[in-house]
Amino acid sequence: MRWKLILARLSAREASDGADPEITGVAYDSRQVVVGDLFVAMQGGSVNGNRYVDGAISNGAVAVLTDSAEHFAVLRHRVPVALVDHGRRGLAQASAAIFGHPERDLALTAVTGTNGKTTTAFLTESLLGQAGRQCLLIGTIETHLPGTNGQRETRASEHTTPESRDLYALFREAADRGATEAVMEMSSHALEQERVYGLHVDVALFTNLTQDHLDYHGTMKAYGAAKARLFAGVGAAPPRVGVINADDPAFAQMWEAAAGCETRWRYSLLDATAEFHAEEIRYRAGRTDFVWNTPFGSAEVVVALTGRVNVYNLLAAGAAALARGMEFDQVVGAIAGLRPVPGRFETVANELGLTVVVDYAHTDDALRNLIALARELAGEGRVLTLFGCGGDRDRGKRPKMGRAAGEGSNFVLVTSDNPRSEEPATIADEVMAGVRDSGLPAAQWSVELDRAAAIAEVLREACTGDVVLIAGKGHEKTQTAHGVAVPFDDVAVATAGLRRMSGR
């Protein structure tokens, strides 16, 4: 595509005259530039891409898009260049043009919320897939694309929501492979930073809003406002359908934000007037039964998922599938085939009579829900909770998570999560302030900063009939400390520990 044709599709303040090179790709990282690329130099939260323009040109960039008037003035007599007010918007517009607007070939369902995004997205993709739809899934754990012989291709995800250039590349690849649906998690960071600028969302889902990411957003008000942007549209028309959790305190905020949607649906466990609600719920380990009431009919469903939070996730996913045109009976039938999501209440098999669960819970609300579910399953047994808090992230939630663990568990073991650049002991001290405030006796809590040693300790502490929760990292396969990520898998470490205990 020629440079001037791309320029015609940008909201540029100013552009240099002259050359009209052929643009064959787009990059925002100078190290990834190849000959023929347009380099988008934008100012980020910690890195200013304008500092790397020379490197991009040396690597073969034939044009530059910048959000810096100073750099525009320097570059305008050197290479074709355009100045934009918003670098990420410019990146999105350029990427859409260069990749041939693949988003127009995919009906997009987007999920936002503090907890439940990953499970809801996985469930939505699975329901659509069982109806024969070819889907692209973009989420925290992994990315799925249509593969050959009906088999999907799975790739690890680096971010919950990638930069727009990478999104459009995935959309292009998926559309070329025959996908007609896309399901993705939209994080508050991505919405605030406009990584999803210009994407039209057909169906938008909101799960819940609890404290997280205040290191970035500053206040819960700002955090909620970032989530609400999904329903108003980010550089595009509002979603056609908005599906919102009526039981969450942020419901009114999201419902108002979705006023421009053609259709708004509520889902609830508490309000029988909601368009989608569940009743007669029966919980068991690895199975939940309930009556699903919808505007399209009612049915008793059985799903191989555990607990109250997964009923919420399924209500949202089922509503999304119906919004995307699946028949009610088709969705009911597909629900029976749903399977748990990796790292989300994932049980670890053992011969010791223990229920050992690995879960991604990393906020106080998610931890409370996880422990409440474990308490139901434990019966007369105990709940033992191991967790930590990530470094370089919202410090305010650390004592809250400690208190949640202490109030709900019989035994708490505080350990390291991903300490990143912080000292693990400092993080643990802040968590322990909440554990102590919970009133849990000192004999019922422990601190072990080595996560592998901590997992071994909590397993040794458990007895037949107990439920052991290993929380915080879920699906993650590494642990990051002092800038270095080393292999670490909670499921694998717990499995090895259980085998040693059983003498195998």
C-alpha positions, 0 to 999 in steps of 0.5 A: 500500500502506498504511503499517501493512501495510508495518509488518507486514512489517518487523522494526521495533523501534518505530513511531509511532502514528496516521496510516496513509498510502498509500505509493506508492513508496520512496526512500533518496536524499532527492533522489529522493523524490516525493510519497507515498514512504516515505523510508528513512534509513540510516547508510552507510559515508560518508553518513548518510541520517538527515541528509536526512530534512527534505529528504525530507519537504519533497519529499513523503515521507509516512513514514520508516523510520530506523535512528537512535533519536535521529531516531526520537524527534524524528520520531515526533510529526511523521510516521509513522515506524518504527525498525529495527536495520538500515537496509539490511535495512529498505530491502530488506524495505520495497522487497520489500513495496512492489514486490509481491515480484517476486523470487518470480516470478524464479529467481535465479542469482547469481555472486560472486568476484574475477574472472570474475563478469561473463563468467560472468553474461553466459554464463549469461544467454546459455545460458538465453536460447538455451533461450527463457528470458526473462532479467534480467541485472544486472552490472558492465557493463550491465543487460539486460531483456526487450524487445519483438519478442524484442529485449532492452533494454540499460542501463548499470550504475552499480554491480556490485550496486545497492541493494535498492530498485533491485534490486526495481524491476528485478525488478518491471519484468522480471517485468512484461515476462515474465522468469522468470530473473534472473542477477546479479553479487553483489559482496562489498560488496553481500553485506557491506552486505546490499544483497541481504538477503532474496533467495532465490538458486536457483543460486549460483556462486563463481569465485575469490578473489584480493586486491582491495578490501582498502581496504574489507574490511581482510583477505583473511579478511574478504573471503572471509567476505563472499563466502561469505555468498552460500552461507549465505543473506543473510536467506533460505534457502541456495541450492538449488544451489552451484557452486564452483571446486574449483581455487581456494585458497578452495574449502574455505571456500566448500564449507563455507559451502554445506553447507546447499545441497540440491546442491553441485557442483565445477568444475575443470580439474585434478581429474577427480573434480569433477562438471564438468571439462574435458580435452583443452583446445586454445587458439587466438585466438578459439576454445577446444575441450575435452571437457566432462564432467558428471553429465549426459553428456560432449561435445566443445565449441567456443566462441568464447572465448579462454583458460584463464580462459574455460574456468573461466567456461564450466564455471560457466555451463554448470553453472548452466544445467543446474541451471536445468533445461536439457537437456545437449544443449541446453546443448552446442548453445547453447555454440557460439553464445556470444560474447565479453563487452565489455571482456573479452579484447576484440580491436581490429581492425587491419591492422598484424599486431598482436594488440591486446587490451582487458581489465578485468584489475585485480588481480595474479591477473587480470593474470597470467592475462591475460599468460599467455594473451597469451604463448601467443598471441604465440608468437615475438612479444612481450607488451607490457602497459599498465596502471594502478591505481585511486586510493582503492582497495586500495594493497597490490595495486599493487606486486603488479600491477607485479611480475606485469606485469614477470615476464610481459611483454617491455615494461611501460608504467605509466599512469593508470587512474582516479586519483580523488582521488589523484595519478597519479604517486604511484600509478605510483610504488607500481606501479613498485616491483613492476615494478623488483622483477620484474627487468625491465630499465629499457629494457623499461619506461616510465611515461606518466601520460596514458593516451591518450598511453600507448596511442599509445606502446605501439602504436608500440613494438609490431611485427608478431606482438606482443600488446599488452595494454591492461588495467584499464578494459575496458568502462569509458567514462570516466576519473575524476580529481579528482572529475571523470569524462571520456569515455574508451574504451580500445577507441576510443582504441586503434582511432584510434591504429591507424588513424593508424599504418596511414595511414587 
